[in-house]
Amino acid sequence: MAKSAVRSRFLAQHQAANAGCNLLFSLIRKLFVMTQSWARFQHDGTIRFGLLDGEQIRVYTGDMFADPKATNISMKLADVKLLAPT
């Protein structure tokens, strides 16, 4: 087999392996996002939602299922009343 053919075959295999790795990492990132723990809660009479982060909830606004927006507000889990999802 000529050197150029070997090189071409090597490059094709390398590109295929890279594409497979990129797909795998993309799926892992999506899985991580899907497994984040969202919570619906009440604080001072206001119902909100956010992401659980240890003993904190990072507050979000907007629609939880359609482009939620992060705020700079974080609350202690002990200071809120967790609510059932709706």
PDB file of N, CA, C and O in Angstrom:
ATOM      1  N   MET A   1       0.859  -1.176   0.000  1.00  0.00           N
ATOM      2  CA  MET A   1       0.000   0.000   0.000  1.00  0.00           C
ATOM      3  C   MET A   1       0.905   1.240   0.000  1.00  0.00           C
ATOM      4  O   MET A   1       1.880   1.304   0.749  1.00  0.00           O
ATOM      5  N   ALA A   2       0.584   2.190  -0.819  1.00  0.00           N
ATOM      6  CA  ALA A   2       1.396   3.400  -0.945  1.00  0.00           C
ATOM      7  C   ALA A   2       1.252   4.265   0.299  1.00  0.00           C
ATOM      8  O   ALA A   2       0.246   4.204   1.006  1.00  0.00           O
ATOM      9  N   LYS A   3       2.278   5.070   0.552  1.00  0.00           N
ATOM     10  CA  LYS A   3       2.263   5.948   1.733  1.00  0.00           C
ATOM     11  C   LYS A   3       1.068   6.885   1.719  1.00  0.00           C
ATOM     12  O   LYS A   3       0.468   7.122   2.767  1.00  0.00           O
ATOM     13  N   SER A   4       0.707   7.418   0.574  1.00  0.00           N
ATOM     14  CA  SER A   4      -0.413   8.354   0.512  1.00  0.00           C
ATOM     15  C   SER A   4      -1.730   7.658   0.838  1.00  0.00           C
ATOM     16  O   SER A   4      -2.609   8.258   1.456  1.00  0.00           O
ATOM     17  N   ALA A   5      -1.873   6.401   0.431  1.00  0.00           N
ATOM     18  CA  ALA A   5      -3.090   5.655   0.745  1.00  0.00           C
ATOM     19  C   ALA A   5      -3.169   5.358   2.239  1.00  0.00           C
ATOM     20  O   ALA A   5      -4.237   5.460   2.841  1.00  0.00           O
ATOM     21  N   VAL A   6      -2.045   4.994   2.829  1.00  0.00           N
ATOM     22  CA  VAL A   6      -1.996   4.738   4.276  1.00  0.00           C
ATOM     23  C   VAL A   6      -2.330   6.008   5.036  1.00  0.00           C
ATOM     24  O   VAL A   6      -3.098   5.984   5.998  1.00  0.00           O
ATOM     25  N   ARG A   7      -1.748   7.119   4.597  1.00  0.00           N
ATOM     26  CA  ARG A   7      -2.008   8.403   5.255  1.00  0.00           C
ATOM     27  C   ARG A   7      -3.485   8.786   5.138  1.00  0.00           C
ATOM     28  O   ARG A   7      -4.085   9.230   6.117  1.00  0.00           O
ATOM     29  N   SER A   8      -4.060   8.622   3.978  1.00  0.00           N
ATOM     30  CA  SER A   8      -5.481   8.951   3.759  1.00  0.00           C
ATOM     31  C   SER A   8      -6.381   8.086   4.635  1.00  0.00           C
ATOM     32  O   SER A   8      -7.349   8.571   5.221  1.00  0.00           O
ATOM     33  N   ARG A   9      -6.048   6.794   4.716  1.00  0.00           N
ATOM     34  CA  ARG A   9      -6.841   5.893   5.558  1.00  0.00           C
ATOM     35  C   ARG A   9      -6.733   6.279   7.033  1.00  0.00           C
ATOM     36  O   ARG A   9      -7.728   6.285   7.757  1.00  0.00           O
ATOM     37  N   PHE A  10      -5.517   6.601   7.467  1.00  0.00           N
ATOM     38  CA  PHE A  10      -5.299   7.028   8.853  1.00  0.00           C
ATOM     39  C   PHE A  10      -6.106   8.292   9.158  1.00  0.00           C
ATOM     40  O   PHE A  10      -6.765   8.373  10.194  1.00  0.00           O
ATOM     41  N   LEU A  11      -6.055   9.272   8.264  1.00  0.00           N
ATOM     42  CA  LEU A  11      -6.794  10.525   8.479  1.00  0.00           C
ATOM     43  C   LEU A  11      -8.296  10.280   8.528  1.00  0.00           C
ATOM     44  O   LEU A  11      -8.991  10.878   9.350  1.00  0.00           O
ATOM     45  N   ALA A  12      -8.801   9.420   7.671  1.00  0.00           N
ATOM     46  CA  ALA A  12     -10.236   9.108   7.666  1.00  0.00           C
ATOM     47  C   ALA A  12     -10.650   8.453   8.981  1.00  0.00           C
ATOM     48  O   ALA A  12     -11.696   8.785   9.539  1.00  0.00           O
ATOM     49  N   GLN A  13      -9.834   7.523   9.476  1.00  0.00           N
ATOM     50  CA  GLN A  13     -10.143   6.864  10.752  1.00  0.00           C
ATOM     51  C   GLN A  13     -10.073   7.870  11.900  1.00  0.00           C
ATOM     52  O   GLN A  13     -10.905   7.837  12.807  1.00  0.00           O
ATOM     53  N   HIS A  14      -9.107   8.744  11.863  1.00  0.00           N
ATOM     54  CA  HIS A  14      -8.941   9.759  12.899  1.00  0.00           C
ATOM     55  C   HIS A  14     -10.138  10.698  12.916  1.00  0.00           C
ATOM     56  O   HIS A  14     -10.653  11.025  13.985  1.00  0.00           O
ATOM     57  N   GLN A  15     -10.586  11.135  11.743  1.00  0.00           N
ATOM     58  CA  GLN A  15     -11.742  12.025  11.665  1.00  0.00           C
ATOM     59  C   GLN A  15     -13.002  11.329  12.158  1.00  0.00           C
ATOM     60  O   GLN A  15     -13.825  11.952  12.828  1.00  0.00           O
ATOM     61  N   ALA A  16     -13.167  10.064  11.842  1.00  0.00           N
ATOM     62  CA  ALA A  16     -14.329   9.302  12.307  1.00  0.00           C
ATOM     63  C   ALA A  16     -14.298   9.162  13.824  1.00  0.00           C
ATOM     64  O   ALA A  16     -15.333   9.279  14.481  1.00  0.00           O
ATOM     65  N   ALA A  17     -13.114   8.911  14.384  1.00  0.00           N
ATOM     66  CA  ALA A  17     -12.993   8.796  15.846  1.00  0.00           C
ATOM     67  C   ALA A  17     -13.322  10.126  16.514  1.00  0.00           C
ATOM     68  O   ALA A  17     -14.007  10.146  17.536  1.00  0.00           O
ATOM     69  N   ASN A  18     -12.844  11.240  15.953  1.00  0.00           N
ATOM     70  CA  ASN A  18     -13.149  12.560  16.501  1.00  0.00           C
ATOM     71  C   ASN A  18     -14.640  12.841  16.461  1.00  0.00           C
ATOM     72  O   ASN A  18     -15.198  13.365  17.426  1.00  0.00           O
ATOM     73  N   ALA A  19     -15.292  12.500  15.360  1.00  0.00           N
ATOM     74  CA  ALA A  19     -16.733  12.716  15.243  1.00  0.00           C
ATOM     75  C   ALA A  19     -17.465  11.908  16.311  1.00  0.00           C
ATOM     76  O   ALA A  19     -18.413  12.405  16.919  1.00  0.00           O
ATOM     77  N   GLY A  20     -17.037  10.668  16.545  1.00  0.00           N
ATOM     78  CA  GLY A  20     -17.651   9.837  17.575  1.00  0.00           C
ATOM     79  C   GLY A  20     -17.470  10.418  18.962  1.00  0.00           C
ATOM     80  O   GLY A  20     -18.398  10.402  19.771  1.00  0.00           O
ATOM     81  N   CYS A  21     -16.277  10.935  19.246  1.00  0.00           N
ATOM     82  CA  CYS A  21     -16.009  11.555  20.553  1.00  0.00           C
ATOM     83  C   CYS A  21     -16.857  12.807  20.733  1.00  0.00           C
ATOM     84  O   CYS A  21     -17.419  13.027  21.805  1.00  0.00           O
ATOM     85  N   ASN A  22     -16.952  13.624  19.697  1.00  0.00           N
ATOM     86  CA  ASN A  22     -17.761  14.840  19.782  1.00  0.00           C
ATOM     87  C   ASN A  22     -19.221  14.509  20.051  1.00  0.00           C
ATOM     88  O   ASN A  22     -19.873  15.182  20.849  1.00  0.00           O
ATOM     89  N   LEU A  23     -19.740  13.479  19.391  1.00  0.00           N
ATOM     90  CA  LEU A  23     -21.118  13.057  19.617  1.00  0.00           C
ATOM     91  C   LEU A  23     -21.304  12.570  21.045  1.00  0.00           C
ATOM     92  O   LEU A  23     -22.295  12.910  21.691  1.00  0.00           O
ATOM     93  N   LEU A  24     -20.368  11.782  21.542  1.00  0.00           N
ATOM     94  CA  LEU A  24     -20.449  11.274  22.908  1.00  0.00           C
ATOM     95  C   LEU A  24     -20.447  12.419  23.924  1.00  0.00           C
ATOM     96  O   LEU A  24     -21.269  12.433  24.840  1.00  0.00           O
ATOM     97  N   PHE A  25     -19.532  13.376  23.771  1.00  0.00           N
ATOM     98  CA  PHE A  25     -19.483  14.504  24.698  1.00  0.00           C
ATOM     99  C   PHE A  25     -20.746  15.346  24.624  1.00  0.00           C
ATOM    100  O   PHE A  25     -21.212  15.844  25.648  1.00  0.00           O
ATOM    101  N   SER A  26     -21.304  15.514  23.447  1.00  0.00           N
ATOM    102  CA  SER A  26     -22.553  16.256  23.289  1.00  0.00           C
ATOM    103  C   SER A  26     -23.690  15.562  24.039  1.00  0.00           C
ATOM    104  O   SER A  26     -24.482  16.217  24.716  1.00  0.00           O
ATOM    105  N   LEU A  27     -23.768  14.236  23.915  1.00  0.00           N
ATOM    106  CA  LEU A  27     -24.808  13.484  24.628  1.00  0.00           C
ATOM    107  C   LEU A  27     -24.622  13.561  26.136  1.00  0.00           C
ATOM    108  O   LEU A  27     -25.602  13.673  26.873  1.00  0.00           O
ATOM    109  N   ILE A  28     -23.384  13.503  26.604  1.00  0.00           N
ATOM    110  CA  ILE A  28     -23.114  13.601  28.043  1.00  0.00           C
ATOM    111  C   ILE A  28     -23.543  14.964  28.569  1.00  0.00           C
ATOM    112  O   ILE A  28     -24.156  15.053  29.633  1.00  0.00           O
ATOM    113  N   ARG A  29     -23.223  16.039  27.826  1.00  0.00           N
ATOM    114  CA  ARG A  29     -23.639  17.385  28.251  1.00  0.00           C
ATOM    115  C   ARG A  29     -25.154  17.482  28.328  1.00  0.00           C
ATOM    116  O   ARG A  29     -25.683  18.044  29.287  1.00  0.00           O
ATOM    117  N   LYS A  30     -25.866  16.946  27.338  1.00  0.00           N
ATOM    118  CA  LYS A  30     -27.330  16.988  27.349  1.00  0.00           C
ATOM    119  C   LYS A  30     -27.881  16.201  28.523  1.00  0.00           C
ATOM    120  O   LYS A  30     -28.828  16.646  29.172  1.00  0.00           O
ATOM    121  N   LEU A  31     -27.308  15.047  28.807  1.00  0.00           N
ATOM    122  CA  LEU A  31     -27.753  14.229  29.930  1.00  0.00           C
ATOM    123  C   LEU A  31     -27.546  14.978  31.242  1.00  0.00           C
ATOM    124  O   LEU A  31     -28.413  14.939  32.114  1.00  0.00           O
ATOM    125  N   PHE A  32     -26.401  15.664  31.397  1.00  0.00           N
ATOM    126  CA  PHE A  32     -26.136  16.420  32.617  1.00  0.00           C
ATOM    127  C   PHE A  32     -27.173  17.512  32.804  1.00  0.00           C
ATOM    128  O   PHE A  32     -27.687  17.692  33.907  1.00  0.00           O
ATOM    129  N   VAL A  33     -27.483  18.234  31.754  1.00  0.00           N
ATOM    130  CA  VAL A  33     -28.472  19.312  31.850  1.00  0.00           C
ATOM    131  C   VAL A  33     -29.832  18.739  32.209  1.00  0.00           C
ATOM    132  O   VAL A  33     -30.558  19.332  33.007  1.00  0.00           O
ATOM    133  N   MET A  34     -30.189  17.600  31.637  1.00  0.00           N
ATOM    134  CA  MET A  34     -31.491  17.010  31.901  1.00  0.00           C
ATOM    135  C   MET A  34     -31.608  16.487  33.320  1.00  0.00           C
ATOM    136  O   MET A  34     -32.719  16.367  33.837  1.00  0.00           O
ATOM    137  N   THR A  35     -30.491  16.171  33.966  1.00  0.00           N
ATOM    138  CA  THR A  35     -30.561  15.596  35.301  1.00  0.00           C
ATOM    139  C   THR A  35     -30.395  16.631  36.404  1.00  0.00           C
ATOM    140  O   THR A  35     -30.312  16.265  37.576  1.00  0.00           O
ATOM    141  N   GLN A  36     -30.347  17.896  36.064  1.00  0.00           N
ATOM    142  CA  GLN A  36     -30.293  18.914  37.093  1.00  0.00           C
ATOM    143  C   GLN A  36     -31.622  18.920  37.843  1.00  0.00           C
ATOM    144  O   GLN A  36     -32.666  18.641  37.254  1.00  0.00           O
ATOM    145  N   SER A  37     -31.593  19.231  39.118  1.00  0.00           N
ATOM    146  CA  SER A  37     -32.793  19.180  39.943  1.00  0.00           C
ATOM    147  C   SER A  37     -33.455  20.547  40.036  1.00  0.00           C
ATOM    148  O   SER A  37     -32.963  21.447  40.717  1.00  0.00           O
ATOM    149  N   TRP A  38     -34.564  20.684  39.349  1.00  0.00           N
ATOM    150  CA  TRP A  38     -35.354  21.900  39.429  1.00  0.00           C
ATOM    151  C   TRP A  38     -36.292  21.790  40.615  1.00  0.00           C
ATOM    152  O   TRP A  38     -36.739  20.697  40.960  1.00  0.00           O
ATOM    153  N   ALA A  39     -36.588  22.909  41.232  1.00  0.00           N
ATOM    154  CA  ALA A  39     -37.500  22.918  42.372  1.00  0.00           C
ATOM    155  C   ALA A  39     -38.470  24.084  42.239  1.00  0.00           C
ATOM    156  O   ALA A  39     -38.109  25.170  41.785  1.00  0.00           O
ATOM    157  N   ARG A  40     -39.677  23.838  42.636  1.00  0.00           N
ATOM    158  CA  ARG A  40     -40.696  24.886  42.727  1.00  0.00           C
ATOM    159  C   ARG A  40     -40.851  25.162  44.215  1.00  0.00           C
ATOM    160  O   ARG A  40     -40.964  24.226  45.007  1.00  0.00           O
ATOM    161  N   PHE A  41     -40.856  26.437  44.609  1.00  0.00           N
ATOM    162  CA  PHE A  41     -40.874  26.744  46.032  1.00  0.00           C
ATOM    163  C   PHE A  41     -41.592  28.062  46.302  1.00  0.00           C
ATOM    164  O   PHE A  41     -41.872  28.846  45.395  1.00  0.00           O
ATOM    165  N   GLN A  42     -41.878  28.274  47.584  1.00  0.00           N
ATOM    166  CA  GLN A  42     -42.511  29.519  48.027  1.00  0.00           C
ATOM    167  C   GLN A  42     -41.598  30.195  49.027  1.00  0.00           C
ATOM    168  O   GLN A  42     -41.048  29.550  49.919  1.00  0.00           O
ATOM    169  N   HIS A  43     -41.439  31.507  48.869  1.00  0.00           N
ATOM    170  CA  HIS A  43     -40.626  32.291  49.777  1.00  0.00           C
ATOM    171  C   HIS A  43     -41.299  33.640  49.969  1.00  0.00           C
ATOM    172  O   HIS A  43     -41.541  34.360  49.001  1.00  0.00           O
ATOM    173  N   ASP A  44     -41.601  33.983  51.213  1.00  0.00           N
ATOM    174  CA  ASP A  44     -42.293  35.235  51.536  1.00  0.00           C
ATOM    175  C   ASP A  44     -43.562  35.432  50.705  1.00  0.00           C
ATOM    176  O   ASP A  44     -43.843  36.532  50.229  1.00  0.00           O
ATOM    177  N   GLY A  45     -44.325  34.342  50.539  1.00  0.00           N
ATOM    178  CA  GLY A  45     -45.597  34.421  49.823  1.00  0.00           C
ATOM    179  C   GLY A  45     -45.499  34.397  48.308  1.00  0.00           C
ATOM    180  O   GLY A  45     -46.524  34.403  47.627  1.00  0.00           O
ATOM    181  N   THR A  46     -44.298  34.371  47.772  1.00  0.00           N
ATOM    182  CA  THR A  46     -44.112  34.363  46.321  1.00  0.00           C
ATOM    183  C   THR A  46     -43.669  32.980  45.868  1.00  0.00           C
ATOM    184  O   THR A  46     -42.749  32.394  46.438  1.00  0.00           O
ATOM    185  N   ILE A  47     -44.334  32.461  44.835  1.00  0.00           N
ATOM    186  CA  ILE A  47     -43.960  31.165  44.270  1.00  0.00           C
ATOM    187  C   ILE A  47     -42.922  31.396  43.175  1.00  0.00           C
ATOM    188  O   ILE A  47     -43.105  32.230  42.288  1.00  0.00           O
ATOM    189  N   ARG A  48     -41.838  30.645  43.259  1.00  0.00           N
ATOM    190  CA  ARG A  48     -40.719  30.773  42.324  1.00  0.00           C
ATOM    191  C   ARG A  48     -40.227  29.387  41.951  1.00  0.00           C
ATOM    192  O   ARG A  48     -40.758  28.378  42.416  1.00  0.00           O
ATOM    193  N   PHE A  49     -39.202  29.347  41.104  1.00  0.00           N
ATOM    194  CA  PHE A  49     -38.554  28.084  40.797  1.00  0.00           C
ATOM    195  C   PHE A  49     -37.066  28.324  40.627  1.00  0.00           C
ATOM    196  O   PHE A  49     -36.626  29.449  40.391  1.00  0.00           O
ATOM    197  N   GLY A  50     -36.299  27.251  40.750  1.00  0.00           N
ATOM    198  CA  GLY A  50     -34.856  27.375  40.606  1.00  0.00           C
ATOM    199  C   GLY A  50     -34.182  26.022  40.596  1.00  0.00           C
ATOM    200  O   GLY A  50     -34.835  24.980  40.645  1.00  0.00           O
ATOM    201  N   LEU A  51     -32.866  26.056  40.534  1.00  0.00           N
ATOM    202  CA  LEU A  51     -32.055  24.839  40.531  1.00  0.00           C
ATOM    203  C   LEU A  51     -31.500  24.573  41.913  1.00  0.00           C
ATOM    204  O   LEU A  51     -30.959  25.468  42.562  1.00  0.00           O
ATOM    205  N   LEU A  52     -31.640  23.328  42.360  1.00  0.00           N
ATOM    206  CA  LEU A  52     -31.037  22.940  43.637  1.00  0.00           C
ATOM    207  C   LEU A  52     -29.530  22.865  43.459  1.00  0.00           C
ATOM    208  O   LEU A  52     -29.023  22.307  42.486  1.00  0.00           O
ATOM    209  N   ASP A  53     -28.837  23.438  44.420  1.00  0.00           N
ATOM    210  CA  ASP A  53     -27.377  23.437  44.394  1.00  0.00           C
ATOM    211  C   ASP A  53     -26.907  23.211  45.822  1.00  0.00           C
ATOM    212  O   ASP A  53     -26.591  24.158  46.542  1.00  0.00           O
ATOM    213  N   GLY A  54     -26.864  21.939  46.225  1.00  0.00           N
ATOM    214  CA  GLY A  54     -26.522  21.621  47.610  1.00  0.00           C
ATOM    215  C   GLY A  54     -27.635  22.078  48.538  1.00  0.00           C
ATOM    216  O   GLY A  54     -28.777  21.635  48.411  1.00  0.00           O
ATOM    217  N   GLU A  55     -27.311  22.946  49.454  1.00  0.00           N
ATOM    218  CA  GLU A  55     -28.298  23.481  50.406  1.00  0.00           C
ATOM    219  C   GLU A  55     -28.843  24.837  49.957  1.00  0.00           C
ATOM    220  O   GLU A  55     -29.442  25.564  50.750  1.00  0.00           O
ATOM    221  N   GLN A  56     -28.636  25.168  48.706  1.00  0.00           N
ATOM    222  CA  GLN A  56     -29.085  26.439  48.130  1.00  0.00           C
ATOM    223  C   GLN A  56     -30.008  26.171  46.942  1.00  0.00           C
ATOM    224  O   GLN A  56     -29.984  25.094  46.347  1.00  0.00           O
ATOM    225  N   ILE A  57     -30.813  27.167  46.615  1.00  0.00           N
ATOM    226  CA  ILE A  57     -31.585  27.152  45.377  1.00  0.00           C
ATOM    227  C   ILE A  57     -31.193  28.397  44.603  1.00  0.00           C
ATOM    228  O   ILE A  57     -31.304  29.516  45.104  1.00  0.00           O
ATOM    229  N   ARG A  58     -30.733  28.193  43.377  1.00  0.00           N
ATOM    230  CA  ARG A  58     -30.423  29.319  42.492  1.00  0.00           C
ATOM    231  C   ARG A  58     -31.708  29.684  41.761  1.00  0.00           C
ATOM    232  O   ARG A  58     -32.251  28.870  41.014  1.00  0.00           O
ATOM    233  N   VAL A  59     -32.191  30.890  41.970  1.00  0.00           N
ATOM    234  CA  VAL A  59     -33.490  31.318  41.477  1.00  0.00           C
ATOM    235  C   VAL A  59     -33.428  31.657  39.986  1.00  0.00           C
ATOM    236  O   VAL A  59     -32.484  32.287  39.510  1.00  0.00           O
ATOM    237  N   TYR A  60     -34.465  31.219  39.265  1.00  0.00           N
ATOM    238  CA  TYR A  60     -34.636  31.508  37.839  1.00  0.00           C
ATOM    239  C   TYR A  60     -35.962  32.222  37.635  1.00  0.00           C
ATOM    240  O   TYR A  60     -36.848  32.154  38.487  1.00  0.00           O
ATOM    241  N   THR A  61     -36.097  32.904  36.507  1.00  0.00           N
ATOM    242  CA  THR A  61     -37.360  33.552  36.149  1.00  0.00           C
ATOM    243  C   THR A  61     -37.794  33.050  34.778  1.00  0.00           C
ATOM    244  O   THR A  61     -37.058  32.337  34.096  1.00  0.00           O
ATOM    245  N   GLY A  62     -38.995  33.437  34.394  1.00  0.00           N
ATOM    246  CA  GLY A  62     -39.514  33.056  33.087  1.00  0.00           C
ATOM    247  C   GLY A  62     -40.237  31.730  33.156  1.00  0.00           C
ATOM    248  O   GLY A  62     -40.831  31.382  34.177  1.00  0.00           O
ATOM    249  N   ASP A  63     -40.182  31.003  32.073  1.00  0.00           N
ATOM    250  CA  ASP A  63     -40.831  29.704  31.955  1.00  0.00           C
ATOM    251  C   ASP A  63     -39.778  28.609  32.136  1.00  0.00           C
ATOM    252  O   ASP A  63     -38.788  28.558  31.407  1.00  0.00           O
ATOM    253  N   MET A  64     -40.008  27.740  33.115  1.00  0.00           N
ATOM    254  CA  MET A  64     -39.032  26.694  33.424  1.00  0.00           C
ATOM    255  C   MET A  64     -38.755  25.797  32.212  1.00  0.00           C
ATOM    256  O   MET A  64     -37.642  25.295  32.058  1.00  0.00           O
ATOM    257  N   PHE A  65     -39.751  25.597  31.361  1.00  0.00           N
ATOM    258  CA  PHE A  65     -39.623  24.659  30.248  1.00  0.00           C
ATOM    259  C   PHE A  65     -39.287  25.323  28.917  1.00  0.00           C
ATOM    260  O   PHE A  65     -39.044  24.644  27.920  1.00  0.00           O
ATOM    261  N   ALA A  66     -39.273  26.647  28.907  1.00  0.00           N
ATOM    262  CA  ALA A  66     -38.973  27.350  27.657  1.00  0.00           C
ATOM    263  C   ALA A  66     -38.055  28.524  27.953  1.00  0.00           C
ATOM    264  O   ALA A  66     -38.517  29.646  28.160  1.00  0.00           O
ATOM    265  N   ASP A  67     -36.764  28.266  27.970  1.00  0.00           N
ATOM    266  CA  ASP A  67     -35.748  29.304  28.137  1.00  0.00           C
ATOM    267  C   ASP A  67     -35.793  30.015  29.496  1.00  0.00           C
ATOM    268  O   ASP A  67     -35.993  31.229  29.548  1.00  0.00           O
ATOM    269  N   PRO A  68     -35.608  29.266  30.602  1.00  0.00           N
ATOM    270  CA  PRO A  68     -35.540  29.919  31.909  1.00  0.00           C
ATOM    271  C   PRO A  68     -34.323  30.834  31.998  1.00  0.00           C
ATOM    272  O   PRO A  68     -33.279  30.550  31.411  1.00  0.00           O
ATOM    273  N   LYS A  69     -34.465  31.929  32.731  1.00  0.00           N
ATOM    274  CA  LYS A  69     -33.384  32.908  32.859  1.00  0.00           C
ATOM    275  C   LYS A  69     -32.834  32.889  34.282  1.00  0.00           C
ATOM    276  O   LYS A  69     -33.585  33.026  35.248  1.00  0.00           O
ATOM    277  N   ALA A  70     -31.521  32.719  34.403  1.00  0.00           N
ATOM    278  CA  ALA A  70     -30.865  32.725  35.712  1.00  0.00           C
ATOM    279  C   ALA A  70     -30.876  34.140  36.279  1.00  0.00           C
ATOM    280  O   ALA A  70     -30.730  35.116  35.543  1.00  0.00           O
ATOM    281  N   THR A  71     -31.048  34.237  37.579  1.00  0.00           N
ATOM    282  CA  THR A  71     -30.914  35.520  38.276  1.00  0.00           C
ATOM    283  C   THR A  71     -29.652  35.443  39.123  1.00  0.00           C
ATOM    284  O   THR A  71     -28.978  34.413  39.151  1.00  0.00           O
ATOM    285  N   ASN A  72     -29.340  36.506  39.795  1.00  0.00           N
ATOM    286  CA  ASN A  72     -28.192  36.479  40.710  1.00  0.00           C
ATOM    287  C   ASN A  72     -28.646  36.179  42.137  1.00  0.00           C
ATOM    288  O   ASN A  72     -27.899  36.397  43.091  1.00  0.00           O
ATOM    289  N   ILE A  73     -29.870  35.681  42.276  1.00  0.00           N
ATOM    290  CA  ILE A  73     -30.440  35.395  43.597  1.00  0.00           C
ATOM    291  C   ILE A  73     -30.249  33.922  43.941  1.00  0.00           C
ATOM    292  O   ILE A  73     -30.489  33.036  43.121  1.00  0.00           O
ATOM    293  N   SER A  74     -29.816  33.689  45.162  1.00  0.00           N
ATOM    294  CA  SER A  74     -29.660  32.343  45.690  1.00  0.00           C
ATOM    295  C   SER A  74     -30.275  32.332  47.080  1.00  0.00           C
ATOM    296  O   SER A  74     -30.065  33.263  47.857  1.00  0.00           O
ATOM    297  N   MET A  75     -31.032  31.289  47.401  1.00  0.00           N
ATOM    298  CA  MET A  75     -31.703  31.202  48.701  1.00  0.00           C
ATOM    299  C   MET A  75     -31.330  29.909  49.392  1.00  0.00           C
ATOM    300  O   MET A  75     -31.070  28.894  48.746  1.00  0.00           O
ATOM    301  N   LYS A  76     -31.306  29.957  50.708  1.00  0.00           N
ATOM    302  CA  LYS A  76     -31.056  28.755  51.489  1.00  0.00           C
ATOM    303  C   LYS A  76     -32.272  27.847  51.401  1.00  0.00           C
ATOM    304  O   LYS A  76     -33.409  28.306  51.509  1.00  0.00           O
ATOM    305  N   LEU A  77     -32.033  26.588  51.210  1.00  0.00           N
ATOM    306  CA  LEU A  77     -33.105  25.606  51.129  1.00  0.00           C
ATOM    307  C   LEU A  77     -33.953  25.613  52.395  1.00  0.00           C
ATOM    308  O   LEU A  77     -35.166  25.418  52.323  1.00  0.00           O
ATOM    309  N   ALA A  78     -33.342  25.830  53.536  1.00  0.00           N
ATOM    310  CA  ALA A  78     -34.059  25.846  54.819  1.00  0.00           C
ATOM    311  C   ALA A  78     -35.013  27.031  54.940  1.00  0.00           C
ATOM    312  O   ALA A  78     -35.924  27.006  55.768  1.00  0.00           O
ATOM    313  N   ASP A  79     -34.813  28.081  54.117  1.00  0.00           N
ATOM    314  CA  ASP A  79     -35.640  29.296  54.209  1.00  0.00           C
ATOM    315  C   ASP A  79     -36.837  29.287  53.276  1.00  0.00           C
ATOM    316  O   ASP A  79     -37.596  30.256  53.248  1.00  0.00           O
ATOM    317  N   VAL A  80     -37.029  28.215  52.508  1.00  0.00           N
ATOM    318  CA  VAL A  80     -38.148  28.163  51.560  1.00  0.00           C
ATOM    319  C   VAL A  80     -39.034  26.968  51.845  1.00  0.00           C
ATOM    320  O   VAL A  80     -38.632  26.025  52.527  1.00  0.00           O
ATOM    321  N   LYS A  81     -40.243  27.019  51.316  1.00  0.00           N
ATOM    322  CA  LYS A  81     -41.150  25.883  51.407  1.00  0.00           C
ATOM    323  C   LYS A  81     -41.219  25.251  50.016  1.00  0.00           C
ATOM    324  O   LYS A  81     -41.670  25.880  49.060  1.00  0.00           O
ATOM    325  N   LEU A  82     -40.764  23.994  49.916  1.00  0.00           N
ATOM    326  CA  LEU A  82     -40.793  23.310  48.634  1.00  0.00           C
ATOM    327  C   LEU A  82     -42.250  22.961  48.279  1.00  0.00           C
ATOM    328  O   LEU A  82     -43.038  22.558  49.134  1.00  0.00           O
ATOM    329  N   LEU A  83     -42.574  23.130  46.995  1.00  0.00           N
ATOM    330  CA  LEU A  83     -43.922  22.862  46.515  1.00  0.00           C
ATOM    331  C   LEU A  83     -43.897  21.723  45.497  1.00  0.00           C
ATOM    332  O   LEU A  83     -42.869  21.437  44.884  1.00  0.00           O
ATOM    333  N   ALA A  84     -45.051  21.082  45.334  1.00  0.00           N
ATOM    334  CA  ALA A  84     -45.170  20.028  44.323  1.00  0.00           C
ATOM    335  C   ALA A  84     -45.133  20.650  42.930  1.00  0.00           C
ATOM    336  O   ALA A  84     -45.569  21.786  42.748  1.00  0.00           O
ATOM    337  N   PRO A  85     -44.623  19.926  41.962  1.00  0.00           N
ATOM    338  CA  PRO A  85     -44.635  20.451  40.591  1.00  0.00           C
ATOM    339  C   PRO A  85     -46.063  20.581  40.090  1.00  0.00           C
ATOM    340  O   PRO A  85     -46.958  19.869  40.546  1.00  0.00           O
ATOM    341  N   THR A  86     -46.270  21.490  39.155  1.00  0.00           N
ATOM    342  CA  THR A  86     -47.608  21.645  38.575  1.00  0.00           C
ATOM    343  C   THR A  86     -47.574  21.432  37.086  1.00  0.00           C
ATOM    344  O   THR A  86     -48.609  21.523  36.426  1.00  0.00           O
TER     345      THR A  86
END
